[in-house]
Structure formats: C-alpha cells, structure tokens
Amino acid sequence: MTEQGVRWTAEQVLALAPDAASRKAGSRLGAAGPWSGTGSGEGTVWGLCKGSRSRPYQTVVDLADAAGPAYKCSCPSRKFPCKHALGLLLLWAGDEGAVPAGACPPDWAGQWLAGRRGRAEAKKTQAEAASAAGPADPEAARRRAERRAERVTAGATELEQRLADLLRGGLAAAEQAGYGLWDETAARMVDAQAPGLAARVRELGAIPASGAGWPARLLEECALLHLLDQGWLRRDRLPGALAATVRHRLGLPVAPDGPPVRDHWLVLAQYDVTDPKLTTRRIWLHGAGSGTTRLLLSYGPAGRAPELSLPVGLALEAELSGYPGAGQSRAALGERFAPPAPAAFRPPGTTTTEAAARYGEALRDDPWLESVPVTLERVIPVPDGDRWQLADAGTDTALPLTRAARTRPGLWRLVALSGGAPVTVFGECGHRGFTPLTAWPDETGEAVPLC
C-alpha cells in the first residue's frame, strides 16, 4: 500500500500523461482553486473538481495497485488519466495541506475502489485456477500451431520470390512502382499470419521516398528481410535461442519461459508508440539486485492508452519472467508485492564507446535488433551543425542523437538540465543513433523523463 507521507514529484505525475495536451491541461488543474472535498488514505487520492457542468467532476486515483495507478473520473474524457486525475495528483504531490492525509474516502470513491479491488481478486483467482488446470486441449493447440506454421512458410516463400523479382528488375523499379506494391505485399503477409513480416514490408515501402541514398538503405533492409525469411524456412537447423528470436521477429505468439526473478525494479522510462490500429507502451525496468534491464510491453486500441502505467523514477517489488530468444530483453510482469515507491538507486553508467560496442555485440544474437538499453554516464548534449550528439565528458567520443530525438521537446529539457555540465542519461542505442529517455542531473538528483 502506498504510504501517504511519500509523495511523488510533479515530473513523475506528468510522465503518466497520455499526450502533450493532457500534460498541459493537467498542469493548469494542479492548484487548489477548482478543487474541493479532497483527501487521501488507504492508498487512494480523491477530490471534486469544478468544471463546465453544474456538478463538479468526481475524481479518484488508486495508488495502491502494484501495477501502477488506476483512475476514475465522472468527466466525459476518454483519456487515461484525464486532465482532472493529473491535476489531482499534481495537487497531492505539491501541497500536503491541499489534500489531507488519513481520511476515509467518500461513498462514491469507496464504491469504485471496492468494486475494482474485488474484480482484481476474482481475476487473480481465475488465473490461478486456469494455471492449475493446464491447457484445455493440448492436441488442438498443437494442430493450430502447425496450421499457422504452414501459412507462415507459404508467406515467407512468396516474399522470397518478390524480393528476388525486385533485385532482378533493379532497385530503381521500386521508386517507380510506388507504395501500392509494398502495401499489397504486406497484406499478403497479414493473410499468412506473419505480422512481423508485414510490418517490415511496409517499412520498405517508405524507403524510396526517404531522401538521398535510399537505394543503399533499401538494399540493406531487403537483406535483413531475406535473412529473416531464410531463418524461418531453415528454423530446424538453428540453435534453440536463435530460432526463438526468429519466431519473435515474425510476430508469432511466444510465452515467457524464464524463471521468475523477484527484485526491486526501477522504472527507467515509459513511452507510447502508436499506429492506426494499436498503441504500444514500452516500459524499461532495471533490477537493483539482478543488475538486468528488462522491457515490458503493454497494448491498447488506437487512441487509448494501455492499462499498465508505471511512473518513471519509482521502483516496485515484483517478479519478472523473461521471454525466449537470443539477447531478448522483453519480460512479463508477474506477481507484484508492493505498489511503486520512490527509489534511491539507479543503473550503472557506461561510456559512449562501450555503448556502441554493446549494440554491436547484441547484433550477433539478434541481427534485426533496432537498439539496446544503455545508461550513459557523464555525457553532455552538444550541437553538431544542425544535429545534436551526446559527448563523453572524459574522452573525445560522442553518440549522435536519432532524428526522432532531435524533434522532441525532451531534447531541450535535456539541454536545460545539463546546462553544459555532465549528466547521466538512459536511452536506446542503435544503428540510427541514441534516443535519450530519462536523465539525472547528478548522483543525488531525481529522474527527469524526456519522452
């Protein structure tokens, strides 16, 4: 249960915002003016917020959930958390007198809490019963897996032929054909139940319009796609870990198989990746005892934030189970023993040279890997013409920032935080450069989200 005396920082609250507009609107509601009937107790914060309607909005946040905060508001917003929940948490974080501690929740908040926690307990009981019972029909599951494998093999074989046709006709033909060819090929891969292949094919379609040097980039990506195809078609000859990596890259369902690791997991970063159909939330965690960095993925429909939300800079005691695959960072969140709470540790840092070498080593296990999680120690953001890079304060080396990182407001937050002095930065290091996600100004400073 969350201790009411331990309050979050404003940065940790704002890191929960689903978008920039919610962050801005929530900040305006982080003052006592529109609020009444506020209180906190039993891991919960609640309050009434005056809005455009005659009756104030009833807002309650459950902080005692080990999966992260949960929200309920009577406003019509479809965002989670809405601006009222963000404003209430900012008020709670910044002004102890504005949100009295040790109170009992009002009936409207208590009923929601009781129902929510009752459903969570029932769901846990059902999951335990299902786990004890085992699969309902393992033979049927085996037959379904075989049928899907046959479809994927047919799709991979067709894709190999299309890649061969492209190279035989010359890469210039890809620019003339336009995106329609790739979109149709991607649809064929969806029919083959290989979403990983479909996603990579769609990326190929955007390369001919990506500026100077696109033929070389297209050839590189075609080579990686060919390698993935061949990995699937010859999977019986691959080592077990590499075969699991191929299945993962194809988008086939894979269950976590690693032993649960119980640890205090520091939330290093959290951000969303959206497409027309899906919102994917990426949450990076670092174990205080295990020393490992793991990735949690959570999904939600387009336009809706995924349910799992963990504030950056807090730590939770929980079990994580790893997924199969060579060099795989992804893990599944298992039993949680306490809600997120402030943490005094951070991951050990490394140099820019070691970060690049770490990515190179990871490619030996997973040639399709986009990036690896890295914490850089004592780096300074500096301009490089019209670009930016993180320069190592102790050497003459640097890592360029990715194009995406250079267009985000987080870059200027990082520059202001540094002020020309070395900082510690966590992010993702890959072939496109480094994407900073979280920074610490010094050894005792609090984590500042950059995404």
Rosetta blueprint (number, residue, H / E / L):
1 M L
2 T L
3 E L
4 Q L
5 G L
6 V L
7 R L
8 W L
9 T L
10 A H
11 E H
12 Q H
13 V H
14 L H
15 A L
16 L L
17 A L
18 P L
19 D L
20 A H
21 A H
22 S H
23 R H
24 K H
25 A H
26 G H
27 S H
28 R H
29 L L
30 G L
31 A L
32 A L
33 G L
34 P L
35 W E
36 S E
37 G E
38 T E
39 G E
40 S E
41 G E
42 E L
43 G L
44 T E
45 V E
46 W E
47 G E
48 L E
49 C E
50 K L
51 G L
52 S L
53 R L
54 S L
55 R L
56 P L
57 Y E
58 Q E
59 T E
60 V E
61 V E
62 D E
63 L L
64 A L
65 D L
66 A L
67 A L
68 G L
69 P L
70 A E
71 Y E
72 K E
73 C E
74 S L
75 C L
76 P L
77 S L
78 R L
79 K L
80 F L
81 P L
82 C L
83 K H
84 H H
85 A H
86 L H
87 G H
88 L H
89 L H
90 L H
91 L H
92 W H
93 A H
94 G H
95 D L
96 E H
97 G H
98 A H
99 V L
100 P L
101 A E
102 G L
103 A L
104 C L
105 P L
106 P L
107 D H
108 W H
109 A H
110 G H
111 Q H
112 W H
113 L H
114 A H
115 G H
116 R H
117 R H
118 G H
119 R H
120 A H
121 E H
122 A H
123 K H
124 K H
125 T H
126 Q H
127 A H
128 E H
129 A H
130 A H
131 S H
132 A H
133 A H
134 G L
135 P L
136 A L
137 D L
138 P H
139 E H
140 A H
141 A H
142 R H
143 R H
144 R H
145 A H
146 E H
147 R H
148 R H
149 A H
150 E H
151 R H
152 V H
153 T H
154 A H
155 G H
156 A H
157 T H
158 E H
159 L H
160 E H
161 Q H
162 R H
163 L H
164 A H
165 D H
166 L H
167 L H
168 R H
169 G H
170 G L
171 L L
172 A H
173 A H
174 A H
175 E H
176 Q H
177 A H
178 G L
179 Y H
180 G H
181 L H
182 W H
183 D H
184 E H
185 T H
186 A H
187 A H
188 R H
189 M H
190 V H
191 D H
192 A L
193 Q L
194 A L
195 P H
196 G H
197 L H
198 A H
199 A H
200 R H
201 V H
202 R H
203 E H
204 L H
205 G H
206 A H
207 I H
208 P H
209 A H
210 S L
211 G L
212 A L
213 G L
214 W H
215 P H
216 A H
217 R H
218 L H
219 L H
220 E H
221 E H
222 C H
223 A H
224 L H
225 L H
226 H H
227 L H
228 L H
229 D H
230 Q H
231 G H
232 W H
233 L H
234 R L
235 R H
236 D H
237 R H
238 L L
239 P L
240 G H
241 A H
242 L H
243 A H
244 A H
245 T H
246 V H
247 R H
248 H H
249 R H
250 L H
251 G L
252 L L
253 P L
254 V L
255 A L
256 P L
257 D L
258 G L
259 P L
260 P L
261 V E
262 R E
263 D E
264 H E
265 W E
266 L E
267 V E
268 L E
269 A E
270 Q E
271 Y E
272 D E
273 V E
274 T E
275 D L
276 P L
277 K L
278 L E
279 T E
280 T E
281 R E
282 R E
283 I E
284 W E
285 L E
286 H E
287 G E
288 A L
289 G L
290 S L
291 G L
292 T L
293 T E
294 R E
295 L E
296 L E
297 L E
298 S E
299 Y E
300 G E
301 P E
302 A L
303 G L
304 R L
305 A L
306 P L
307 E L
308 L L
309 S L
310 L L
311 P L
312 V L
313 G L
314 L E
315 A E
316 L E
317 E E
318 A E
319 E E
320 L E
321 S E
322 G E
323 Y L
324 P L
325 G L
326 A L
327 G L
328 Q L
329 S L
330 R E
331 A E
332 A E
333 L E
334 G E
335 E E
336 R E
337 F L
338 A L
339 P L
340 P L
341 A E
342 P E
343 A L
344 A L
345 F L
346 R L
347 P L
348 P L
349 G L
350 T E
351 T L
352 T H
353 T H
354 E H
355 A H
356 A H
357 A H
358 R H
359 Y H
360 G H
361 E H
362 A H
363 L H
364 R H
365 D H
366 D L
367 P L
368 W L
369 L L
370 E L
371 S E
372 V E
373 P E
374 V E
375 T E
376 L E
377 E E
378 R E
379 V E
380 I E
381 P E
382 V E
383 P E
384 D E
385 G L
386 D L
387 R E
388 W E
389 Q E
390 L E
391 A E
392 D E
393 A L
394 G L
395 T L
396 D L
397 T L
398 A E
399 L E
400 P E
401 L E
402 T L
403 R H
404 A H
405 A H
406 R H
407 T L
408 R L
409 P H
410 G H
411 L H
412 W H
413 R H
414 L H
415 V H
416 A H
417 L H
418 S H
419 G L
420 G L
421 A L
422 P L
423 V E
424 T E
425 V E
426 F E
427 G E
428 E E
429 C E
430 G E
431 H L
432 R L
433 G E
434 F E
435 T E
436 P E
437 L E
438 T E
439 A E
440 W E
441 P L
442 D L
443 E L
444 T L
445 G L
446 E L
447 A L
448 V E
449 P E
450 L L
451 C L
